[in-house]
Amino acid sequence: MTFPDPDRMLGCLLGGAIGDALGAPIEGRPIAEIRATYGEAGLAEYSDARVRAGAVTDDTQMTLFTAEALIQASIRERGKGIGGAAPGLLQAAYLRWLRTQGEEIPEQGIETGSRLFAQPEMHQRRGPGRTCQSALHTIAARRRPYVPLGSLEEPINDSKGCGGVMRAAPAGFPFSPRVPAGAAECRRAAFAMGARSAALTHGHPSGYLSAGVLAATVWGLLRGADLADALDAARTELETYEGHEETSASLNAAVALAREGDALTPERLETLGGGWTGEEALAIGVCAALAVRDGEPVDVVRRALRLAVNHSGDSDSTGSICGNLLGARYGTAALPGHWQSGVELRPIIIQVAADAALEFGPNAPTDPETGDVPMNWHARGA
């Protein structure tokens, strides 16, 4: 089984952040208002209308916490031979994120062991989703941060908001030695991890299965698959889950609409919904990524991301998902340089991607004499 491509992992995280930052200033604004402000073609570059040009939202913040938790889970699995810790570590990571938003919660004892939480730049309130906040406050009240509350089997609520899918791309990163080496099994594991990560806060199937699709699609892209093929494989896995029908229908509509290519307008894109729910956000991000096919990769990415954000709905989340997919498909060379240099948290994103590439790659840190995880690296999985 092939390992994930390091540059595509970085591309996935950077692309998601770029799409997030591009769409954030126009989130929820009617397309007529967007055109009146930015011209007939809509928003084309970063804008300072919301915070400052290149600023990201909770989408990117939570995506980074997802990646860090999965790195920690892998280190723990290799170092202690204990699998299954990822959902608990993810839940604790999201509670840390909640603290970065200035929310008061009971003491959890989770402040150590996170390089992200220690970064002042991460402590910025950037439009946290109401469902994520509500679910995490419920979790925090129990004071059991590493014991997952929400799951596929026991939903925490009935929300299908997009707060689960918009953070799930890193669930497609890991290569686990405990999973059989066949591609189908590994893709299945990525789908399950994406769904479990979202189910911690979003209990409706469309809220967590959309996250599974994104994770499984990213898994294929990081290992060299074409976007259409990676998505097809993820959709096949989706159909094995109970309650998949709404997400499957949204993706069917997205793939069909993407055939309109460059003729696709914001009004037509909005027939997929506003992107406020998981299946709609995924559908819009996927449709934009599939619709733009001709040209050099950097031009494809530029046009697709502009398409993904210029509509009347949740522009930052649809832009983030589209950016995750395109970054994972093409790598960093296809991301416009001025967008890369101007996006907020870029040094932190690069560090998280480097850590992921090391832990999930063929040469994960191992003591040459003992074969154990080195203590300086093991501390990251504490």
N, C-alpha and C positions, 0 to 999 in steps of 0.2 A: 504494500500500500504506500502510495506517495505521501510525503509530508506537505503541509501547506507552504506555498511560496511566500517568503518573507516580505518581498516588495508588495505583493498583492494584499497581504494582511495590513501593511501600513496604508496602502491605497484604500482599503475598505474603511479604515478608521478616519483617514483624512478626507476621503470622498464624502463620508457621512457628515462630518463636521462642516465641510464646505457647503453641502446642500442645505444643512440646517441653518447655517449663517446667511445663506442667500435668501432663504424663504422666510426667515424670522420677521423681517420688517413688514411683510405684507400678509402675515397670517390672519385669516379671517376677514380680509378686506375684499369687497366685491370686485370682480374683474373690471367692471367699468371704472371704478375708482382707481384701480391700479394703472389702467391705461391713461386715465386723465392725469395721473401724477408722473408716470414714467414714459409715456409714449405708447403708440399703438402696439408695439411689440412687447410691452410690459417691462417689468424689472429685468435688467440685464447684468447688473453688477451689484456688489455689496452696497448697502445703504445704511446710513446712520439714523434712520427714522425711528428705530426702537431703542437701542442702547448705544451702540457705536458700530461702525462698519466692520464686518467680520466677526461680530460677537455671536457666540453659540447660545443654545438654550439647554433646558433640562435633557433634551434628547441626547446630546453629545455627552453631557455629564454622566448620565445613567449608563450610556454605552461603555464609557471608560470604566465605571465601577463594575459592570458586567465582566469586562475583559480581565480586570484585576482579580476578581473573585475566582474566575475559571483558572487563571494561572496559579492561584493559591491552592485550588482543589487538586490540580495536577501535581504540584510539588508535594502536597500531603500524600497523595496516592503513591507516588514514587518513593517517598521517604519513609512512610509508615506502612505501606502496603494496605492502606485503608481506602476503599472506594466509596462512592455514594455521599461524599461530603459537600458536593457542589451546591445543591439546593439551599442548604443551611448557610453556606458561605455567601451565596448570592443574596439571601435575605438579609444577612448582617451587613453586606455591602450597601444594599439599598437603604437600610436604616442609617448608615453613615452618610449617604447622600442626603437623606432627609435632614440630618443635622446641618449639612452645608447650606441648606436653604433657610436656616435660621429658625427651624421648627423646634419647639421645646418638647422633649420626650423623656420618659423615665430613664435613669441611668441604665445603660446596657453593658458596659464594660467592653466596648468594641472599638475604642478610639485607637488602640495600638494595632500594629500589623498591617497598616494601610499607608502606602506612600502617597496615594492620591489624597487621602483625608488630610495629610500633613501639608499639602500644597495650598497656600493662601488663595491662589487663583481659582481653586475649585469652590471656594466659599462665596459664591455669587448666586443670589436668587434670580432664577431665569425662567419664570413662568411654570412652576411645577404643576403637574396635572392633578386635578382634584381627586381622581380615583386613586392614584398612587399615594397621595398624602393620606387620604382616609384609610386605605388598607394598611399602610405602614404605621399609622397611629394605633390602629387596632392591634397590630402585631407587637408594637413597642409596649403596649399596656401589659402584656403578658410577662415581659422581662425574660424572655427565652429566645434571644436573637438567632441562635443557631438551630432552632427546631422549627422547620417550615410549618406555617399555618395553612396557606392556600396551596391546593394541589389540583390536578385534573380530577382526582377521585372525590375530593372534598373541597369544592369551590369556596373561596373566601367571600365572593359576592357574585353578582350576575352581570358585571361590567364587561363590555367588549370594546372599550375605548382603546385608542391606538398607543397608549402608554406602555403596553407590553411589547408590541412588535418593534417600536422605534428604537429599543435598546438591545435587541436580541441578536444582532449580526455576529458578535464575537462567539456565540454558541456554535458557530460553524468553524471555529479555529482549531479546536483540540485534535490531537492524535493521541488516543489512549491505548497503551499496551494491553489494557484489560478487555478491550473490545476486539472481537475477531477481525482479522485483517481484510476481509472482503469489503469492497466498496459499498455494497448495499447495506451491510451491517453498520458501517461507520456513518453513512449518511443517515441511517435510521437513528443512530445515537445522537447525531447532531440535531435532528428534528425534535427528538424527545427532550433534549436539553433546552432548546429554544422554547418549546412549549412549557416546560416546567418553570423556566425562568420567568415567563410572563404570567403563569398561573399563580405565582406568589401574590400578585396584586390584582389580577383580572381573571374572573371566574367563568366568563362565558366562552364557549368553544371558539367563537370568532375572535375573541380577544387573545387566546393563547395559541390556537392553531395557525393563525397568521404568522405568529412569531416562529413557530416550527418551520413553516415554509421558508421564511427568510433565512433562518439558520442553515437549513439543508441546502438551499440554493447557494449561499455563500460557501458552504463546504465544497460543493462541486466546482465553483469558480476558482477557489484558491488552489485547486488541484488541476487546473488547466481546461475545464469544460467550457464550452460555449454557453452563453446566457440562456438561450432557448433550451438547450439540452439539460442544463443544470436545473432550470425551472421545471421542466417536464418530469424529471426524476423526483423532485420535491413534491410536485402535485400528485404523483403516483403514491407516494408515502402518505400524503394528506388524506387520501381516500380510504385509508385503512382505519382512520379515527372516527369514532362516533361524533356526530354533530358537525361534520365537515362541509355539509351541503352549501351553507351560505358563503363560506370562504371559497369553495370550489367554483361556485357560480360567479363570484366577483372576479376570480382569476380568469375564468373562461371569457367573461366580458372584456377584461383588460387585454388579453391576447388577441381577441378579435378586433378590438378598437385600434390596437397598435399597428394593424395592417394598413391603416390610413397614412402612416408615415408622416412625411412633412406637411401633409394636408390637415393634420390633426390640430384642432383649435382648442383653446381653453373651454369653450362652451361644450365641445364634444367630450373633452376630458372630464368635465363635471358630471357627465351622465353616469360616471362610476361612483359618484357620491362626493362628499366634502372632505373625506380623509380623516374624519374625527373618530371613526371606529377602526378597529384593527384590520378587518378585511378590506375596507375602503382605502385606507392609507397604503396598504400593501399593493392593492390593485393599481392605484394611481402611480406609485413609484415604479412598479413593474412595467406598466404601459409606457411610461415616458422612456424608460431604459430600453425597451424593445423597439419603440417607434422610430428612433433615430438610428439609421443603419449605415448611411453612406458618408464617406469622408475619413480624414485622418482621425485616430482615436481622440486626440485632444479636442478636435472640433465636434466629434460625436458627444463627448462628455459635456462640453460647453452648452450645446444645443439641447441635449436631453435634460440637463439640470434646470435650464431656463424653462423648459416645458413643464417639468415636474413641479415648479413652484408658482407659476403664473396661472392661478385659478382662485376661486373665492373661498377656499377651504383652509385646511390645516397645512399651510405651505411649508413650514419648517419640517414637519414630520415626513411629508411626502418627498421633500427634497433630500432629507437625510437618508431615507430608504433607497431612493434612486442612486444617491451618491455611494452608499455602501455597496450596492450591486455593481456599479460601473467601476469603482475603485478596485473591487475584488476581481473584476473581469480584466482590466487593463493594467493595473498597477499605477504607481505614482507618476510615471512619465506622461500619462494621458490627462493628468489633472492640471489645468491651467496654472502656470507658475505664480501669477499675481494673486490668484485665489489661495494657493497654498501658503504663500508668504504672509498673507493678510488675515488668515483665519486665527481666531482666538484659541489658546491652549495648544498651539502647534508643538512646542517643545515637549509638553506632557504627553501629547498623542504619540509623538515619535518614540518617547521612552517606553510607553506602554506597549507599543507595537514591537519594539526591540525585545522587551522581556517576553512577549508572547512568541516571537520568532525563535527565541532561544529555548524556552521551555517546551514548545510544541514541535521543535525541529528534530533533526536526527542526532544532534549532539547536545542534548539537555545536560545541564551542569551535573557532573558526577565525579566524586573523588576517585582519582586513578588507582589508588591503593586499596580502598575499602569497597568501592562501588556504591557508596552511600551518597545521598544528596549533600553537598557541602553546606556547612553551617551558615555561611553568609547568604546562601541562596535559600536554604531551608527556612530561614527567618521570615521570608516573604510568604510562606505558606502557613505561618503560625495562626 
